[in-house]
Amino acid sequence: MKIHGGDDYQENGISDILGCYHGRFVAIEAKQPGGKASPLQLLFLKDVKKAGGFAAIVENMTELVEFMDNVDRKIKRR
C-alpha cells in the first residue's frame, strides 16, 4: 500500500509504503538520495520494529532488495 502523506487525511510520520509480507508487517520510508527522515518518521519506524515488524529507509531499488532479502532471512530463522 502506497501512502500519500502531506494532506489533511494522513497522519504525519507514517511510512510511504506499508504492507504485509508473509504475515509480517513491513514499513518502508522511501527517500531521494541524501534525503533525511523526519523525527516523526524515525519514531514510526522505531515503533514498527518494537512491535515485531520490519522497517527501513531506502534510497534506491538496490537498498529495497537488500532490505527484503534481509526480511526473508529473518523470517526463515523464526
N, C-alpha and C positions, 0 to 999 in steps of 0.2 A: 504494500500500500504506500503510495507516494503522498506525503503530507505537504500541503501548500500553506506555509506559515505567513505571518506578517499581516493578517487581516483581522477583522473583529471576531472571526469564528474559530480561530485556532489559538490555543494556549501557547504562550511564548516558551521556548526551550525544548519543545518536543522534536525529536529527530526527524529528518527528511524522509526516511524510509523505515517503516515498521512492518514486521511480518512474523509469521510462524513458520519455522523451518524444522522439519522432522519433530514437531511437537515442542519446539523451543522458541521462546520469544527472542526476536532479533531487532535491534535498533541500529540504524546506520545514519550518521551525520555526514553528508557529502559537502565537501569544501573545494573551492578553487585552489590551485597550488599556492601555498603560502597563506591560505586563509586560516583564521583562528575561530575556534568555537567560543561562544559567549559563556559567561559563568552559568547561566540557566541551562544551556545545552550540556555543559560538562556535568552539572548536577543531575540532569535527567539520565545521562549515560551511566553515571555512578550508581544511581538508584536501580537502573535496569540490571546492572551487574550484581548489586547487592541482593536483588530478588531472585538471582539464579539465571537471568537471561544473558544474552551476548550483545555486546555493544562496541562500536568502533567509529572512529573518524577516518574517512578515506578521501584521498585527493584524486584518485585515478582508478582505472579498472584493475591494474596490477594489484594495488592495495586491497581492493574489494575481493579479488580472487584469493589472495593470501588470507584475508580475514575469514572467508567462507571455508577455505581448506582447514584453517585452524579450528573453526566450529565443528567441522566434520570429524577431525581427530579427537576433539574433546568429547563429542557425543559418543563415539565408538568406545572410549575408555570407561564410560559410565555404565 
